[in-house]
Amino acid sequence: MATIPAGTSTPHIMIDVEQLEKNIEKMAHRVASQGLKMRPHAKTHKMLEVAGRQLEAGAVGLTVATVGEALSFALQGVAKIFIAYPLWVDESQAQRIQELMKRAKLSIGTDSVEAVEQMARMLGPQAAKIRLMIEIDSGHHRSGVSPHDALAIAEAARAAGMRVHGVFTFPGHSYNPDGIDCAVNDEHKTLAEATRILRAGGCTIKRISGGSTPTAALSDNSVLTEVRPGVYVFGDAQQYELGRTGFDEIALTVAATVVSRHEGNEQIPRRVVLDAGSKILGSDRPAWATGYGRIAECLDARISALSEHHATVLWPENLELPAHGTQLQVIPNHVCQAVNLVDSVLAVHPDGSSELWDVAARGLNF
């Protein structure tokens, strides 16, 4: 984990560039050894500097969540982009998708007959150039359809002159202390069933896409052709507490300063307050998490509460409270949310030098 450069104003997101590169290489090697392709999810980082390193390490393209994110990366030269989201294409989106298609090979997710028909209406003849990916619900129960409902979507696409290129899922129930094995099995089972049904119905399925940092390490090519992990580049407190990321693999922290400290008493807890609140850390806290993030210098400390600009940190009784002005590194619970809250991050190199990287796709939510 990089040291906070002298003179750093806080709160400030920092990236340990050396660890970032190690994480990218490690996952790229692991996925390749499993006979799979990498199409990492760029909503985690939203930065060309990170995307470039992923592509150099062998990624076949990028995954994004929105048309805006896709355009941001396409304008910076990324040639293959998958919008892994069940888009409902309106007139404005259609214009931007047509512009996007001039710059990149584009795949788009869908999970309904209605959305396919809407896409065909909005894009007209250009719809035939889209590589349509049908989203399958593998147990997270968010978007996606059951394998048995996928064929009706494929038939609607065929009737509209569009082509189904593959299927994908997000095994989001892997973000649970006891959910990893079930999520991996569900991912493989449902994608295999969807693929079987679609191929039996005359569809040529070329891509079978799984996703998530927790499951990527356990996936293989018995069913899947590719995976779409995102958080692995940085790691975060959620992945650390789940045991999916080691402490020494954390590449992103928030530099923060102790602005208030209290020894506490029988009624009031012993604590320090940092100048990093929900406006830079994000506010995610799963029910199983021990707090709103972790303190790198004291993993036994707990962030018990967040305000917009305050993080209340309960400090262990057996350790001295940090002094006013002490700078600490906070590991955010959900790194994707934290990065989207800032315009730039401080990239720290092994020699101690640093530079600002723009979060170019920040806030592009449509």
N, C-alpha and C positions, 0 to 999 in steps of 0.2 A: 504494500500500500504506500503510495507516494506521500512524502512529507509536504505539509502545507508550505508553499513558498513564502518567504518573508515579505511582509507588506500586503498580503492578500486581504482585501476587504471581505467581510462576511455579512450575510451568508453567501456562499459561492459554491456551485457544483464543480467538483474536480474529477478529472479522469487520469488514472495512472496508465499512461500510454503503453508501457512495457507489459503490464498485466493484461490490458485490453488485447494486445496482439497475441499474447500467450493463450488467452481464452478462445480467440478466433481460430488459431491454429489447432488447438486441442480438439475443438468441436468439429472442425473441418476434417481432421484425420480420423476421428471416431466415426463420423457419418460415412466417409469414403470407405472405411474398412468394413462397414456394414452393407456395402453395395448400394448405397443410397445417394441421391443428389441433395444438395443444400439449396434451399430458397429462403434465406433468413428473413424474419419479419423486422422491417425497418422502423415500425412504429415505436420500438423501444428507444432508438437513438436519434432518428430523424436527421442524421448528419452525413454529408458526403464523405468526410474523412473516415468514418467508420464503415460506410457502405463500400468505399473503395478497397479497404483492407479485406472485407468479406469476399468481394469479387476476386481480388488477387489470390485469395486462399482457395478459390475453386467454386464459389457459389455460382449457380447457373443463372441467377437473376435475383430480384428482390420481391418480397411480399410487403404489401401495404394494406391499410384499412380504408383509405378514402381516395377519391379522384384527385383531390388537392395534393395529397402526399405523392401519388403517382406522378402527377405533373411536375412536382418539385424535383424528383429524381430524374425523370425523363429529360427535363431541360438541362440537367447536369450530365447527361450522356449515358444514363443507365438504359440498356437496350431491351431488357426483358423484365416485365413487371406483372405481378399477380395481385389484383385487388381481391383479397380473401374476405369478402363481405357480400351479403345478399343485397346488392344495390337495387333501389327503386329509381330508375333513371327518369328525371324530369328534363324539361327543355334545356335548362342551363347546364345540367350535367352532360347532356347529349353533346352540346357544343364543345365542352371541354374534353370529353372522351374522344371526339373526332379529331381534335387537335393533338391529343395524346397519341392517337394511333399513327400519326405522321412521324412520331419520334421513337416509338417502342412497340415491340410485340406484346400484345395485351391479353391477359386472361382476366375474367371477371366471374365472381361467385354469384350463385342464385339458389333460391330454395323454394320457388313456387312457379306454377304455370303462369300466374298473373304477371309476375315480374319479368318473365321471359317475353311474354307478349308485349308488355310495355316497352322493354328494351328494343324489340324489333320495330315497334311503331316510332320510337324516338330517334333511332339510328338509321332507319331505312336500309338501303343497300349495304351500308357500312357494317351492319350487324353481322353479316356473313363472315366478316374478318375476325370477329371476337372468338377467342377460345373460351368457351363456356365451361365453368366448373360447378358441379352440383354439390351443395353442402349437405353433408349427412350428419344427423344428430347421433353422436356415439355415447351419449350419457350425460353430457353437460346440461342438456335441456334448455338451451338458449335459442339460437337459430339453427336451421338445418332440418332435414326431413328424415323419416325412417327409410331404410333401404327399399322397402316395397313401394314407396311413393316416388322414388327417383325416376322410374320409367315414364310416368305421365309427364314429368317435366322435360325429359329428353324428347318425347314425342311432340310436345308443344314446340320445342326448339326446332326440331326437324321440319315441322309444318310451317314455321316462320322463316325457314331458310338459314337457320343458325346451326352450328355444330357443337356438340358436347365433346369436350376434350378430355374430361376426367372428373374425378370426385375428390372431395377434401372434407376434413373434419377438424374440430378443435376439441381435444379431450380436456376440457377445462376442469373436470373433477380430479385431475392429477394434482391440482393445487390444494391438497388436503393431506394432512399427516398420514392418513391410512388409505389414501386413494390411488397410489401410483400403480400398483399391480393391476387393479381393476380397470383403471383408465387405459393402460396399455392393451390389455386383453379386449376391452370394448372397442378401442380404436381399430384394432386389426379385424375383429369379428365383423363389425358393421361395414367397414370399407370393403372387406372381401365379399360380403353378401350383396352390397350395392353394385359392386363391379360385376359379379356373376349375373345378377338380374339384368343389368344394362347390356352386357354383352350378349346375353340370350335374346334380348330384344333388338339386336342388330346394331348396337352402338360400338364404335371403336374407342375403347377407353385407353388412353396413352399415359395419363398421369393419375397416380393414386397418392394423395398428399396428406401426410399427418403433420401434427404440429405440437408445439409446446416444449419449453426447455426441460421440464421434468421427464417427459416421455422420450425425447430424442435419443438420450443415452441408451435406452432399452429397446429401441425400435430396430427392425431388420427388414430385409427385402423379400421376406416370405409373402408379404402382401404389398407393402408400400414401395413406391418408386422415389419418394422424396420426403423431406421433413422441413418444417418452417419454425425453428426455435427463434426466440428473440432476446429474452432476458440474459441468456448465457454470456453475451459480450461484456456485461457489467457485473452481473450478480446483484442481489439485493437482500434485505433482511428476511423477506418471505422465503426465498430460496435457501438462505442459510439456516433458518429455523426448520425448514422441511428436510434438511440434510442433503439437498441437491447441489449446493455450492459450498465449497470450503471457505473459511475465513480468508485464507491466503489467495483466493481467487477473486475477491471483491476488487473491482477496478473503478468503481464510482462511489464517491462519498460527497457529503456536503460539509464544507468547512464552516464552523460556527463558533461563536464566542460566548463565554460565560458572562452574562450581563447582570445576573442576580444570584445570590446564594443564601441559604438559610439552614442553620444547624437543626432546626426543628425542635419539637418537644412532644409530649404525650398526645397532644391534639393535632399538631401540624407536622407533616412528614419532612424528613431531612431531604433537601433537594437543591439543585441548581436550575437556573433557567437559561436557555440558549436563545440566540437571536434568529433561529431557524424555525419558522412555524409552518403551518399548512400551505402557505403560499409558495414555499420552495420544496418542502418535503412531500407534499400531497397528504391526503387524509385517510388513505386506505388502511384499514386494520381488520384483517380476518378474525373471526371469533376465536380461533385457536392461537393467534399471535400474542406474544407477551408484552407488546407495546406498539408504539407508532414508529418504530425503527430501533436501531441499536447504536451504541456508542463504541467506536472502534477501539478507543483507549481503555474502555472498561465494559466488557461484554455483560457483566453482571448488573450494570445500571439499567434502568427501565424508563423509557419515555412514557409517562403515564397520561399526559394530556397535551394536546396541541391547540393553540389559538392561531390566529392568522400570522403573527410574528413572534410567537413564544413557543418554546418546547420545554415542558416541565419534566425534569429528569430526576427520578428517585435514585439516590446514591447509596451504595452499600454502607452499612453502619461501621464496618471495619476498615474503611478506606477514607483517607482525608478528602474533604471536599475540594474540588478545583478552585483556585483563586479567581477573583474577578479578572477578566481580560484573557483568561486561558482559552486558547483555540483548540477545539476538539473536532473530530471527524464523525459525522453521523452517517450511518448506512440507512438509506430510505427503505421503507417497507416495500414499495412498489416503484421500481426505478423508471418504468415507462411514464408514469404520471409525473414524477419529479422532473424529468428532462423536458417534458412539454410545458413546464411552467417558466422556463427561462429562455432568453434570446441567444445566449452563448454559454459555453462551459470553458473552464480552465484546463487545458491539456498539459499535463506535467510529464516531461521526458526523463529518462534515467539519469541524465547528467544534471538534473535539477532545473534546467531551462523550462520555460512554459510559454504557451501561446493560447489565444482564444480561438475556439472552433464555433462557428455559427450553427445554431440548431435551425437549419434552413427550412425544414418542414414543420416547424412548430406551429401549432394552432390551426393547421389546415384540416379542419374537422368535417369538411364536405367537398 
